[in-house]
Amino acid sequence: MSGPKRTERQRAIDLDFVEDLYVRCVPINKILQELNDSRPYSISQPMLSYDLATIRERWKKRSESSITEQISKELASLDKIESEAWEAWKRSQGKAETLTRKGKKAAGSSAGADGKGESGETIEVTKREEDQIGDPRFLAEARACVVERRKMMGLDKPTKIDHRVHSDPEDVVSAMEAKLASGTD
């Protein structure tokens, strides 16, 4: 059954045509018939199988890059959160200022920079600084980011996350092809 060969452009169009029918569970023999009936050339069953393998490889690459992009985005988000948590932790360790005002002042008056009210009454202002030990909530948030990053990257061996499909896609696809080729549901 040798005939005119298809061009790369024709093959690309055929791949889209075959993919559309394949995802709708059209049996392989029907896909081959529809493809050959609608083209000035014909392809063989082995060539259709080769095209299906190409389509599956395309799907695999698409899903892998999508997962990789999502993981990269999540890691960048964790980096930002962790950075802000560390900055907040450092700020929470700084000195705390407490201002205390003592004395009488007339209603509606306020103490000026010299400690005297508008009516000239003395108001005692005491400024006290004290070191803070830091807010542990910020440290806990930074630690949570580290834990989440370790999980996403699979660094914790007992709880390793495998982002791949656990069954071999080739086995699943081969079973689907056999089922479609036989025409049974």
SVG drawing of the C-alpha trace seen along z (x, -y; Angstrom):
<svg xmlns="http://www.w3.org/2000/svg" viewBox="-19 -79 36 86">
<polyline fill="none" stroke="black" stroke-width="0.4" points="0.0,0.0 2.7,-2.4 1.5,-5.8 2.4,-9.4 4.1,-10.3 2.7,-13.1 4.6,-16.3 5.5,-17.5 2.6,-20.0 0.2,-17.3 1.5,-15.1 1.0,-18.0 -2.6,-18.4 -3.1,-14.6 -1.8,-14.6 -4.4,-17.2 -7.1,-15.3 -6.1,-11.9 -5.8,-13.5 -9.3,-15.0 -10.8,-11.6 -8.6,-9.7 -9.6,-11.7 -13.3,-11.1 -12.6,-7.3 -13.2,-6.7 -11.8,-3.2 -8.5,-3.1 -9.8,-1.3 -12.4,-4.1 -9.8,-6.8 -7.7,-5.2 -10.7,-4.9 -11.8,-8.5 -8.2,-9.8 -7.7,-7.9 -11.1,-8.8 -10.5,-12.5 -7.0,-12.7 -5.5,-12.3 -3.0,-9.9 -3.4,-7.0 -1.5,-5.9 -1.0,-2.4 -2.0,-1.0 1.7,-1.1 2.0,-4.7 -1.2,-5.6 0.3,-3.8 3.4,-5.9 1.3,-9.0 -0.5,-8.0 2.9,-7.5 3.9,-11.0 0.6,-12.4 1.1,-10.6 4.7,-11.9 3.4,-15.4 0.9,-15.0 3.6,-13.8 5.9,-16.7 3.0,-19.2 2.0,-17.8 5.7,-17.6 6.3,-21.2 3.0,-22.3 4.0,-20.5 7.5,-22.0 6.1,-25.5 3.6,-25.1 6.3,-23.8 8.6,-26.8 5.8,-29.2 5.0,-27.7 8.6,-27.7 9.0,-31.4 5.9,-32.1 7.4,-30.2 10.7,-32.1 8.8,-35.5 6.8,-34.4 9.9,-33.1 11.8,-36.2 9.1,-38.4 8.8,-36.2 12.5,-36.5 12.3,-40.3 9.4,-40.5 11.3,-38.2 14.3,-40.6 12.0,-43.7 10.3,-41.9 13.7,-41.6 14.4,-45.3 14.0,-47.8 10.5,-48.7 10.0,-52.3 7.5,-53.2 6.5,-56.9 4.9,-57.7 3.5,-61.2 2.8,-62.4 1.6,-65.7 -1.5,-67.9 -2.4,-69.7 -5.3,-71.9 -8.2,-70.5 -7.4,-70.6 -3.7,-71.3 -0.9,-69.1 2.8,-68.8 5.3,-70.4 8.8,-69.2 10.0,-71.0 7.7,-69.0 5.5,-72.1 1.9,-72.3 0.2,-75.2 -0.7,-76.7 2.9,-76.4 2.3,-73.4 5.1,-70.9 4.4,-67.4 6.9,-64.7 7.6,-62.5 9.6,-59.3 11.0,-57.4 11.9,-53.8 13.6,-51.4 13.7,-47.7 15.0,-44.8 12.4,-42.4 13.0,-38.6 11.1,-38.4 7.7,-37.2 7.8,-33.4 4.9,-33.5 7.3,-34.9 9.8,-32.2 7.1,-29.5 6.0,-30.9 9.6,-30.8 9.9,-27.2 6.6,-26.3 8.0,-27.6 11.1,-25.4 8.9,-22.3 6.6,-23.0 9.6,-23.5 11.1,-20.2 7.8,-18.4 7.5,-19.9 11.0,-19.0 10.7,-15.5 13.6,-15.9 11.9,-14.1 12.4,-10.5 9.6,-8.9 7.0,-11.3 8.4,-11.7 5.9,-13.1 6.0,-11.7 4.5,-14.1 4.5,-11.5 1.6,-9.2 2.1,-6.0 1.0,-3.6 3.0,-3.5 1.1,-5.6 2.2,-3.3 0.4,-0.4 -2.8,-2.4 -2.7,-3.6 -2.0,-0.1 -4.9,1.3 -7.1,-1.6 -5.9,-0.9 -6.6,2.8 -10.1,2.0 -10.8,-0.5 -9.3,1.7 -11.6,4.5 -14.6,2.2 -15.9,3.3 -16.8,1.0"/>
</svg>
